[in-house]
Amino acid sequence: MNRLLLFLVFTLFGNFAFGQSWPDKPVRIIAPFAPGGSADTLGRLIAQKLTESLKETFIVENRPGAGGAIGARAVATAAPDGLTLLIGNTSVLAVIPAVTASAGYDPAKSFAPVAKISESYQILVVHPSAPWKSVSEFVTDAKANPGTFNVSHTGAGGLPHLTAELFKSSTGADLVGVPYKSGGEALTAVLGSQVHCTFEAISILLPQIRDGKVRALAITSRTRTPLAPDIPTMIEAGVADYDVSTFYGVVAPAGTPREIVTKLNAAINEGFSADEMRAAITRLGSTPALGTPEAFGAFMAAQSAKWDGVAKKAGIRID
């Protein structure tokens, strides 16, 4: 048996044995945001279920900074041994690399997709005293008054900003973006009638909608969501093929053995299929969205291509 064949045999069976014995040490799940947010909460739910299922300790380590890029880079450069994972979202795994050349990672090349966990959406809202009862009424007025309608968002290059840019290009509405430091401030600007509208997460907006403090025009999901069944989708409102998903999922460093990825995917899917875990995801303003690593990889690729196209068309770069 020549050296090349020996190498291939030992690589194949060595990786298989490694995957079979894993995990034999505590595993870190990097949450690239500060404690207390959705990524942190979801990461801790994942750590709990994986610890129970795989009989080894999984811990969450918060690595905030640069919109999530610092934590993502830490995982992208970690050893592909299954001992470092990332809980990432749309911003980290699709938007940041689309708007900056200094992200320090490429979602398609730097990570091995493990499992998609959940999806959530944004809602387009206006002040309740505004005259618009539908998206079409809003777009008609915005087109009739170009450059005078504005939309608040959480800063250049963020997902709400790109969501608004996609809305502009999809409808022809000439909206002027107004950046704020947070989603709360962007919403406050609508509450105070300082801007005409905003796109923000369903978890933030639903209480305001229910209290009558803002009026919902449409949600960015492709079909109506059970989280807000009375709110029409953008597609129903006449904006063709418009959908924006805020997803969460787990990835590992590229090169992580297939056996480890398969183990993780099976444990996550089993854990989050339980009623109490599905309820926990619902409380975060999301719906479960489980599947195979291959399906998650294809979804990530589609999201990256989508937001790269939106950013280029709008000329959005934050470098």
LINQUIDA-V778617 format. One record per backbone hydrogen bond with DSSP energy under -1.0 kcal/mol. CO is the residue of the C=O (numbers start at 1). NH is the residue of the N-H. Records with the same first field share a line. If there is no record, write none. Layout:
CO = NH  NH
This chain:
2 = 6
3 = 7
4 = 8
5 = 9
6 = 10
7 = 11
8 = 12
9 = 13
10 = 14
11 = 15
12 = 16
13 = 17
14 = 18
15 = 19
16 = 20
17 = 21
18 = 22
27 = 59
28 = 85
29 = 61
30 = 87
31 = 63
34 = 37
37 = 41
38 = 42
39 = 43
40 = 44
41 = 45
42 = 46
43 = 47
44 = 48
45 = 49
46 = 50
47 = 51
48 = 52
49 = 53
50 = 54
57 = 27
59 = 29
61 = 31
65 = 68  70
66 = 69
68 = 72
69 = 73
70 = 74
71 = 75
72 = 76
73 = 77
75 = 78
79 = 81
83 = 28
85 = 30
86 = 251
88 = 249
89 = 93
90 = 94  95
91 = 96
95 = 99
96 = 100
99 = 318
106 = 110
110 = 254
112 = 252
115 = 250
117 = 289
118 = 248
119 = 287
120 = 246
121 = 202
122 = 220
123 = 200
124 = 217  218
125 = 198
126 = 215
127 = 130
134 = 138
135 = 139
136 = 140
137 = 141
138 = 142
139 = 143
140 = 144
141 = 145
145 = 148
149 = 176
150 = 197
151 = 178
153 = 180
155 = 158
158 = 162
159 = 163
160 = 164
161 = 165
162 = 166
163 = 167
164 = 168
165 = 169
166 = 170
167 = 171
168 = 172
173 = 175
174 = 147
176 = 151
178 = 153
182 = 186
183 = 187
184 = 188
185 = 189
187 = 191
188 = 192
189 = 194  195
190 = 193
197 = 152
198 = 125
200 = 123
201 = 205
202 = 206
205 = 209
206 = 210
207 = 211
208 = 213
209 = 212
215 = 126
218 = 124
219 = 234
220 = 244
225 = 228
228 = 231
232 = 219
233 = 237
234 = 239
235 = 238
239 = 242
246 = 120
248 = 117  118
249 = 88
250 = 114  115
251 = 86
252 = 112
253 = 256
257 = 261
258 = 262
259 = 263
260 = 264
261 = 265
262 = 266
263 = 267
264 = 268
265 = 269
266 = 270
267 = 271
268 = 272
274 = 278
275 = 279
276 = 280
277 = 281
278 = 282
279 = 283
281 = 286
282 = 285
287 = 119
292 = 296
293 = 297
294 = 298
295 = 299
296 = 300
297 = 301
298 = 302
299 = 303
300 = 304
301 = 305
302 = 306
303 = 307
304 = 308
305 = 309
306 = 310
307 = 311
308 = 312
309 = 313
310 = 314
311 = 316
